[in-house]
Amino acid sequence: MNDSNSKYDEETNAKAKITAEEYIKENYKDIVSIEMGDLYEAPMGSLTIDGTVNNGAGFSISFNKDISVSRIGTDEGFPERK
């Protein structure tokens, strides 16, 4: 049974987290640690994961329908792009 409050399935959630982690590690300098919440649908309808890197600098990654990265928003103090 699906209801509007159900979360994304474990496989989709895991794939999004792996994609987000790989994207951050490949595109940003000096990444020591990455922590993420679960995948959710943002108000505009995009699949999104929020988290922090290096115990503090926040980010929000939005995904396309195929779980490729659409965009990333970062807080002040987020590591520089490579």
N, C-alpha and C positions, 0 to 999 in steps of 0.2 A: 504494500500500500504506500503510495506517495502522497505526502501532504506538503503544503507550502512552507512548512517549517523544517523539513528534512534537510540535512546537510548533504554535501556531495559524497559520493561513494568513496571508499578508501583508496581504490585504484586511481581515481581522478585526483584526489587530494594528494596522494603520494607523488604522482607524476608532476603536478604543479609545483610541489616543494622541491623536487629534484631539478626541474627546469629553472626555478628561481635561484637555487643555490649555484648551479652551474653558470647562469647568466652573471650573477654578482661576482663570482670568483674569476670569470674570464674577462670581465670588463672594468673591474675596480682594483686599485692597489691596496696592499697591506690588509687583506681580510684575514682576521684571526678566528672569528667565530660568527655564526649566523644562527639566529633564533627566529622561528616563524610561528604564526598562529595557523588556523585552518582556513581553507579556501572558502570564500563567501561571494555572494553576488552583491556588487556595489549598487548604490541607488540608480545609476545610469545603465545598469544591466551587465556590466563587465564582470568577469570572474577575477577576483582579487585576493591577494595574500598580503598581510601586513607583518612586519617583523623589525628586528634590530640586528645590527652588526657590531662586533667588537664591544659588546655589553653596553650599548647606548644609542648609537646613531640609528634613527628610524628610517624605514622605507615602506613603500606600498607599490606592489607590482601588479599590473593588470595584464590579463592574458587574452589572446584571441581564442576562438572556439576550439582550435586544435591544440591548445595549451602552449602555444609559442608566446614569447613575451611581446606584449603590445606596447607597454610603456612602464617606466619606473619613476616614481616620485621619491625624493630623498630629503631628509631633514638636514639642517645645518650640522656640520661636523662629520657628515658621511664621507668616507674615503674618496679620493680623486679617481677619475677615470684613467684607465691605462692609456 
